[in-house]
């Protein structure tokens, strides 16, 4: 399994709010937690929350780190008038997401590179 491709395709489907394709990424009994809002979802609740949210969304995966069966991502998602960075801890078991823990932060604009040169 190509983890980078899996993650990029996952976020592409999140941004396009493609419920049918997104469902394929998850174990049937997956657990999704949004820590900043203290919410926990099963797969169908998570898909409804994402796919019914208004706006024409775009997204860009900025960083992917792997640690055993957990993938950590930083992703920028945006629509007109709104911009967020999402840090996700994604546990992948047998090629599907088993748990997803996310923290979302509002960003007013794209991060401007500082003196660190990156």
C-alpha positions in Angstrom: 0.0 0.0 0.0 1.3 3.4 -1.0 0.5 5.5 2.2 1.3 8.8 0.6 -1.1 8.2 -2.3 -3.7 6.8 0.2 -3.5 10.1 2.2 -3.6 12.4 -0.8 -6.6 10.6 -2.3 -8.3 10.7 1.1 -7.9 14.4 1.4 -8.9 15.0 -2.2 -12.2 13.2 -1.5 -12.6 15.2 1.8 -12.3 18.5 -0.1 -14.6 17.4 -2.9 -17.1 16.0 -0.3 -17.3 12.7 -2.2 -19.3 10.6 0.3 -19.3 7.4 -1.8 -15.5 7.3 -2.3 -14.8 8.5 1.3 -16.7 5.6 2.8 -14.2 3.2 1.1 -11.3 4.6 3.2 -12.8 3.6 6.6 -13.3 0.4 8.5 -17.0 -0.1 9.1 -16.6 0.5 12.9 -14.0 3.3 12.7 -14.0 6.0 15.3 -13.4 9.7 14.5 -12.7 12.3 17.1 -12.5 16.1 16.7 -10.6 17.1 19.8 -11.0 20.9 19.5 -14.8 20.6 19.6 -15.0 17.5 21.8 -17.0 15.5 19.2 -16.8 11.8 18.4 -18.4 10.3 15.2 -18.9 6.9 13.7 -18.3 6.7 9.9 -21.8 7.7 8.7 -21.9 10.6 11.1 -18.4 11.8 10.1 -19.3 11.6 6.4 -22.5 13.5 6.9 -20.7 16.2 8.9 -18.1 16.6 6.1 -20.2 16.1 3.0 -23.1 18.3 4.0 -20.9 21.2 5.2 -21.5 24.2 2.9 -18.9 25.6 0.6 -16.7 24.7 -2.4 -13.6 23.3 -0.6 -10.0 22.8 -1.7 -7.2 21.1 0.2 -3.5 20.6 0.2 -1.6 18.0 2.2 1.5 19.9 3.5 3.1 17.1 5.6 2.9 13.4 6.0 4.8 11.5 8.8 4.6 7.7 9.5 4.9 6.0 12.8 4.1 2.2 12.6 0.4 2.0 11.7 -0.3 5.7 12.4 0.0 8.4 9.8 0.3 12.0 10.9 -0.7 14.7 8.5 -0.9 18.5 8.3 -3.4 19.6 5.7 -4.6 23.1 4.6 -8.3 23.2 3.7 -10.1 26.3 2.5 -13.1 27.8 0.8 -14.1 31.4 0.1 -13.7 33.3 3.3 -12.5 30.4 5.4 -9.1 28.7 5.9 -8.1 25.9 8.3 -5.1 23.7 9.1 -5.9 20.2 10.2 -3.5 18.0 12.1 -4.7 14.4 11.8 -3.5 11.2 13.5 -4.8 8.4 11.3 -4.5 4.8 12.4 -4.6 2.5 9.4 -5.3 -1.2 9.9 -5.5 -3.6 6.9 -5.5 -0.7 4.4 -8.4 1.3 6.0 -8.8 4.0 8.6 -9.6 2.5 12.0 -9.3 5.7 14.1 -8.9 9.3 13.1 -8.1 12.0 15.7 -8.1 15.5 14.4 -7.4 19.0 15.6 -8.5 22.0 13.5 -7.3 25.5 13.7 -8.6 28.5 11.8 -6.0 30.3 9.7 -6.6 33.8 8.2 -4.2 33.2 5.4 -1.5 30.9 4.0 1.5 30.5 6.3 4.3 32.8 5.2 7.7 31.3 5.3 9.9 32.8 8.0 13.6 32.9 8.7 13.9 29.2 9.1 14.1 29.1 5.2 11.4 26.5 4.6 
